[in-house]
């Protein structure tokens, strides 16, 4: 089994569609309080994810990795290059998509901002790696370990919420991340292939992929929330 195959096996090993949060969202008796808590975690996770990508970009010294992280960051923050000019599109900022879902769950912006100001950085392990300036491990942990599993989670959550009667426009956050995170997860694998130049480096990054995928799974089962990816 080559390095790519080992990365994919490590990242894809968990049955995301069977996670506890998905089962709760599918339950028609799930309370409004539970939905509000879930929405709040989605918003906090989206906010902190963009921060983590920004830190990775600042630390990365590999051209291919830096280009990928910049593209990812621009997507997260709703910035697009048009006619050689960067244009900020508020409606395309991923945290705005998350806010839209929160509003549908009867959470107002004041509540969101207060919760965000009090929330610890998520996921803690990604930020711990970045505090050590280990951007390579952070990519393995977050971009591959988390984002590669995200499309299955986003699709399952989207479908469960749609069946509960949420309008499609409130679920843009979930819908748009299905295709986007499929691309990011695959690009993340390619970055690891490019930067892991020795067997020892491969083993080190593979372990971070495994840890990230496991933490994502545990987050979906309520052990280390919030999770949005």
C-alpha positions in Angstrom: 0.0 0.0 0.0 1.5 3.3 -1.1 1.5 6.6 0.9 -1.6 8.0 -0.8 -3.6 4.8 -0.1 -2.5 4.8 3.5 -3.6 8.5 3.9 -7.0 7.8 2.4 -7.5 4.6 4.5 -6.6 6.6 7.7 -8.9 9.5 6.8 -11.9 7.5 5.6 -12.1 4.8 8.3 -15.0 6.2 10.3 -18.8 5.7 9.6 -19.6 9.4 9.6 -23.2 8.9 8.5 -23.9 6.9 11.6 -22.6 9.5 14.1 -24.7 10.4 17.0 -25.3 14.0 15.9 -26.7 12.8 12.6 -29.0 10.3 14.3 -30.2 13.2 16.6 -30.8 15.4 13.6 -32.8 12.7 11.9 -35.0 12.2 15.0 -38.3 14.2 14.5 -38.5 14.6 18.3 -35.2 16.4 18.6 -35.8 19.6 20.5 -35.4 23.2 19.4 -32.8 23.6 22.2 -30.7 20.8 20.6 -31.0 22.3 17.2 -29.8 25.7 18.6 -26.8 24.1 20.3 -25.9 22.3 17.1 -26.2 25.6 15.1 -24.0 27.4 17.6 -21.3 24.8 17.2 -21.6 25.1 13.4 -21.0 28.8 13.7 -18.1 28.6 16.1 -16.5 25.8 14.1 -16.7 27.8 10.9 -15.2 30.9 12.5 -12.3 29.0 14.1 -11.6 27.0 10.9 -10.9 30.1 8.9 -8.5 31.3 11.6 -6.6 28.0 11.5 -6.3 28.1 7.7 -5.0 31.7 8.0 -2.3 30.6 10.5 -1.3 27.7 8.3 -0.9 30.1 5.3 1.3 32.5 7.3 3.5 29.6 8.5 3.8 27.5 5.3 7.0 27.8 3.3 6.2 25.3 0.6 4.9 27.1 -2.6 2.2 24.5 -3.5 1.0 24.3 0.1 0.9 28.1 0.4 -1.1 28.5 -2.8 -3.6 25.9 -1.7 -4.0 27.5 1.7 -4.5 30.9 0.2 -7.2 29.6 -2.2 -8.9 27.9 0.7 -8.7 31.0 2.9 -10.2 33.2 0.2 -13.1 30.8 -0.2 -13.7 30.8 3.6 -13.7 34.6 3.8 -15.8 35.2 0.6 -13.0 36.9 -1.3 -12.8 36.4 -5.1 -10.3 37.7 -7.7 -12.1 39.6 -10.4 -10.4 41.7 -13.1 -7.1 41.6 -11.2 -8.9 42.9 -8.1 -9.8 41.1 -4.9 -13.5 41.6 -4.2 -15.1 40.8 -0.8 -18.5 39.2 -1.2 -20.2 39.2 2.2 -22.9 36.7 1.1 -20.2 34.2 0.1 -18.4 34.3 3.5 -18.7 30.8 5.0 -19.5 32.2 8.5 -22.4 34.1 6.9 -23.7 30.8 5.6 -23.4 29.5 9.1 -25.2 32.6 10.5 -28.1 32.0 8.1 -28.6 28.5 9.5 -28.3 29.9 13.1 -31.0 32.5 12.3 -33.3 29.7 11.1 -32.7 28.0 14.5 -33.8 31.3 16.2 -30.4 32.4 17.3 -29.6 36.1 16.8 -26.3 37.7 16.0 -25.7 39.1 19.5 -26.0 35.5 20.9 -23.6 34.2 18.3 -21.0 36.9 18.9 -21.1 36.4 22.7 -20.7 32.7 22.3 -17.9 33.0 19.9 -16.0 35.4 22.2 -16.2 32.9 25.1 -15.5 29.7 23.1 -12.0 28.1 23.2 -10.2 27.8 19.9 -11.4 24.8 18.0 -10.1 22.2 17.3 -7.6 22.6 20.2 -5.1 20.1 18.7 -4.9 22.0 15.4 -4.1 25.3 17.2 -1.6 23.5 19.5 0.3 22.4 16.4 0.2 25.8 15.0 1.5 27.3 18.2 4.5 25.0 17.7 4.6 26.4 14.1 4.1 22.8 12.8 2.0 23.8 9.8 2.6 20.5 8.0 1.1 18.5 10.9 -1.8 21.0 11.1 -2.6 20.4 7.4 -2.5 16.6 8.0 -4.7 16.9 11.1 -7.2 19.5 9.9 -7.3 19.6 6.1 -7.0 15.9 5.6 -8.1 14.4 8.9 -11.2 16.6 9.2 -12.0 18.1 5.8 -11.8 14.8 3.9 -14.5 13.4 6.1 -16.6 16.6 6.0 -18.5 16.0 2.7 -20.2 12.8 4.2 -21.1 14.8 7.3 -22.4 17.8 5.4 -24.5 15.7 3.1 -26.0 13.7 6.0 -26.7 16.8 8.1 -28.2 18.6 5.1 -30.5 15.8 4.2 -31.6 15.4 7.8 -32.3 19.1 8.3 -34.1 19.3 4.9 -36.4 16.5 6.0 -37.2 18.4 9.2 -38.5 21.3 7.1 -35.6 23.7 7.0 -35.7 25.7 3.7 -32.8 25.1 1.3 -31.6 28.7 1.7 -31.0 28.1 5.4 -28.8 25.0 4.6 -26.4 26.6 2.1 -23.5 26.1 4.6 -24.0 22.3 4.4 -24.8 22.1 0.7 -21.9 24.2 -0.5 -19.4 22.4 1.6 -20.1 19.0 0.1 -18.3 19.7 -3.2 -15.9 22.2 -1.8 -14.6 19.9 1.0 -14.3 17.0 -1.4 -11.9 19.1 -3.5 -10.0 20.4 -0.4 -9.6 16.9 1.1 -8.1 15.6 -2.2 -5.9 18.7 -2.5 -4.7 18.2 1.1 -3.7 14.6 0.3 -1.7 15.9 -2.7 0.0 18.5 -0.4 1.1 15.7 2.0 2.5 13.7 -0.9 4.5 16.8 -1.9 5.9 17.7 1.5 6.6 14.3 3.1 9.9 13.6 1.4 11.2 10.8 3.7 9.6 7.6 5.1 9.9 9.2 8.6 8.1 12.3 7.5 5.4 10.2 5.9 4.8 8.3 9.1 4.7 11.4 11.2 2.1 13.1 9.0 0.1 9.9 8.6 -0.3 9.8 12.4 -1.7 13.3 12.4 -4.2 12.3 9.7 -5.3 9.4 11.9 -5.6 11.6 15.0 -7.6 14.3 13.1 -10.0 11.8 11.6 -10.5 10.2 15.0 -11.1 13.5 16.7 -13.6 14.5 14.0 -15.5 11.3 14.6 -15.5 11.8 18.3 -16.6 15.4 17.9 -19.6 14.2 15.9 -20.4 11.9 18.8 -20.3 14.7 21.4 -16.8 14.1 22.9 -14.9 17.2 21.8 -17.3 19.7 20.4 -17.8 21.9 18.4 -17.5 20.2 15.0 -18.6 21.6 11.7 -16.1 19.8 9.3 
